[in-house]
Amino acid sequence: MKPIKVVILGCGSRGNGFAKRMAELPEKYQVVAVADPKEICLKKMRDILGIGPEACYTDWRQILSQPKVADLAIIATMDKDHYEPAMEAIALGYHLLLEKPVAPTPEECADIAHAAQEAGVTVLVCHVLRYAPFYRKVKELLLADTIGTPMSLVMVEGVGHIHYSSSYVRGQWHSEAESSPMLLAKSCHDLDIIQWLMDRPCKQVQSFGSLTHFTPEQAPEGAPVRCADGGCPVGETCPYNCMKIYYEDRTERNFYRRGITKGISTKRIPDDEEVLPVLQNTDYGLCVYHANNDVTDHQVVNLEFEGGATASFSVNAFNEGGRYIRIFGTKGELYANASDTEIRIFTFEGKKHTAVSVLKTDESIVGGHGGGDDGILRDLYESLAGTYTGHSIATIDTSVKNHFIGFAAERARRRNTVVSIDEYMQELGFENRYK
Ligand SMILES: NC(=O)c1ccc[n+]([C@@H]2O[C@H](COP(=O)([O-])OP(=O)(O)OC[C@H]3O[C@@H](n4cnc5c(N)ncnc54)[C@H](O)[C@@H]3O)[C@@H](O)[C@H]2O)c1
């Protein structure tokens, strides 16, 4: 098959990451046009892809107002800006690699799924964890009946206290109105994985959680509103001191320094002169207790599946960062930390402990999202080429259905109740579509 022609709509962190990966796979992908209003993002794309200015646009609308110029559109704009380009690209017959969350409302998600089905195009949602060697291996172990039928599952997502403060307190996902609820923005991956692994319809959900720590009430006495102004009485010991996170570490490993200057600097290690104004003038310089944020900092979701199996998921800010999973089956138990290279199994018969290696000869767990960012591009290519034989790819209907569980969980949390998925779907008018 010839390389798949691609347009990238939104060239921030995600669009840029996909461009870099595609530039290394010229036999599979050829990026022919990109769009972003920020010139610096377009410049980075020209450098990565070797494309000329004529292939760079300042708005996705300029690409999608033309007849179709490629096979695949990557939608990597912000959460609230997926719907419009997705619908327009589908109408033109593009296949989509669509960033998660699909959209911030169930109605928009359903519209996208419906339009894709009508147009007969593939829409692959960037639930990248499905494509990471770790989760692929867990799925394979379940399919091989290693622990029997999963009856219960516990999954924890530790967002990491610094990552949380940077993205969900000071950063782009700090406000539900501007982006989407934390459960959707951060954990639609995990809810998708849970349903993929449990592999039967979810029947009801319950959820608790709130924003309790990163609030003005928790601010140390005398803490200034702008951390970057200095003079904070706890500045020396506060882990969220913006100077410590973004400024003092001038090494390449400080991706937070790069993150806050992504629309400003082209350097691997941004200069002090590029970083300081960001801290002085934007939310990245705010005290984390005075940041006008409103998304939850801890949340739990309980799920019950058809037949009575259960799952329990917890996401919160108060940790170093990382995910772990424990699955309890009728014949054994599986447990692992997603950053480890081993999955441990205990089988009831013979009381046997085994460790299964996650590394495969042709794969490395190094890379974006534990290898998921590379994995999704490999699988997508095979899927469009018609040679795909794996288990990771989900249809847009499945991805959207899995998003609905997140929306239902949010309703359960806000209303302090248990939400029946069947009733929720009925209320939305989707009951016949998503069984
Ligand atoms: N799959 C994952 O694991 C994962 C990880 C991080 C982020 N995301 C999601 O990816 C999406 C993008 O996140 P990001 O971190 O790259 O954000 P970002 O802000 O770095 O990138 C978004 C880009 O869209 C551009 N944009 C805005 N309006 C535009 C328009 N009219 N036309 C073209 N471009 C336009 C912005 O200038 C910006 O550069 C978000 O929905 C986010 O939730 C997914």
The ligand as a Tripos MOL2 file, in Angstrom:
@<TRIPOS>MOLECULE
LIG
   44    48     1     0     0
SMALL
NO_CHARGES

@<TRIPOS>ATOM
      1 N1         -4.1860   10.7470   23.7440 N.am      1 LIG1
      2 C1         -3.5870   11.2550   24.8010 C.2       1 LIG1
      3 O1         -3.0580   10.5440   25.6250 O.2       1 LIG1
      4 C2         -3.5350   12.7450   24.9740 C.ar      1 LIG1
      5 C3         -2.5370   13.3490   25.7440 C.ar      1 LIG1
      6 C4         -2.5360   14.7300   25.8700 C.ar      1 LIG1
      7 C5         -3.5230   15.4680   25.2520 C.ar      1 LIG1
      8 N2         -4.4960   14.8460   24.5500 N.ar      1 LIG1
      9 C6         -5.5840   15.5990   23.8710 C.3       1 LIG1
     10 O2         -5.0830   16.0840   22.6300 O.3       1 LIG1
     11 C7         -5.6840   17.3400   22.3220 C.3       1 LIG1
     12 C8         -4.5800   18.3640   22.0750 C.3       1 LIG1
     13 O3         -3.7930   18.4810   23.2530 O.3       1 LIG1
     14 P1         -2.3900   19.2450   23.2090 P.3       1 LIG1
     15 O4         -1.7320   18.9620   24.5030 O.co2     1 LIG1
     16 O5         -1.6810   18.9340   21.9560 O.co2     1 LIG1
     17 O6         -2.8880   20.7560   23.2010 O.3       1 LIG1
     18 P2         -2.1350   21.9880   22.5400 P.3       1 LIG1
     19 O7         -2.7660   23.2050   23.0930 O.co2     1 LIG1
     20 O8         -0.6720   21.8120   22.6770 O.co2     1 LIG1
     21 O9         -2.4950   21.8640   20.9790 O.3       1 LIG1
     22 C9         -3.7130   22.3000   20.4410 C.3       1 LIG1
     23 C10        -3.3560   23.1240   19.2130 C.3       1 LIG1
     24 O10        -4.5530   23.4440   18.4880 O.3       1 LIG1
     25 C11        -4.2850   24.6890   17.8790 C.3       1 LIG1
     26 N3         -5.5170   25.2960   17.3380 N.ar      1 LIG1
     27 C12        -6.3930   26.1000   17.9710 C.ar      1 LIG1
     28 N4         -7.3260   26.5160   17.1090 N.ar      1 LIG1
     29 C13        -7.0290   25.9570   15.9080 C.ar      1 LIG1
     30 C14        -7.6230   26.0270   14.6130 C.ar      1 LIG1
     31 N5         -8.7160   26.7650   14.3650 N.pl3     1 LIG1
     32 N6         -7.0540   25.3320   13.6060 N.ar      1 LIG1
     33 C15        -5.9590   24.5850   13.8260 C.ar      1 LIG1
     34 N7         -5.3520   24.4930   15.0310 N.ar      1 LIG1
     35 C16        -5.8890   25.1550   16.0540 C.ar      1 LIG1
     36 C17        -3.6550   25.4920   18.9950 C.3       1 LIG1
     37 O11        -2.9910   26.6530   18.5270 O.3       1 LIG1
     38 C18        -2.7050   24.4750   19.5900 C.3       1 LIG1
     39 O12        -1.3950   24.5720   19.0650 O.3       1 LIG1
     40 C19        -6.5800   17.6920   23.5080 C.3       1 LIG1
     41 O13        -7.8930   17.3380   23.2200 O.3       1 LIG1
     42 C20        -6.0270   16.8190   24.6270 C.3       1 LIG1
     43 O14        -6.9890   16.4940   25.6200 O.3       1 LIG1
     44 C21        -4.5060   13.5140   24.3810 C.ar      1 LIG1
@<TRIPOS>BOND
     1     1     2 1
     2     2     3 2
     3     2     4 1
     4     4     5 ar
     5     4    44 ar
     6     5     6 ar
     7     6     7 ar
     8     7     8 ar
     9     8     9 1
    10     8    44 ar
    11     9    10 1
    12     9    42 1
    13    10    11 1
    14    11    12 1
    15    11    40 1
    16    12    13 1
    17    13    14 1
    18    14    15 2
    19    14    16 1
    20    14    17 1
    21    17    18 1
    22    18    19 2
    23    18    20 1
    24    18    21 1
    25    21    22 1
    26    22    23 1
    27    23    24 1
    28    23    38 1
    29    24    25 1
    30    25    26 1
    31    25    36 1
    32    26    27 ar
    33    26    35 ar
    34    27    28 ar
    35    28    29 ar
    36    29    30 ar
    37    29    35 ar
    38    30    31 1
    39    30    32 ar
    40    32    33 ar
    41    33    34 ar
    42    34    35 ar
    43    36    37 1
    44    36    38 1
    45    38    39 1
    46    40    41 1
    47    40    42 1
    48    42    43 1
@<TRIPOS>SUBSTRUCTURE
     1 LIG1         1 GROUP 0 **** ****
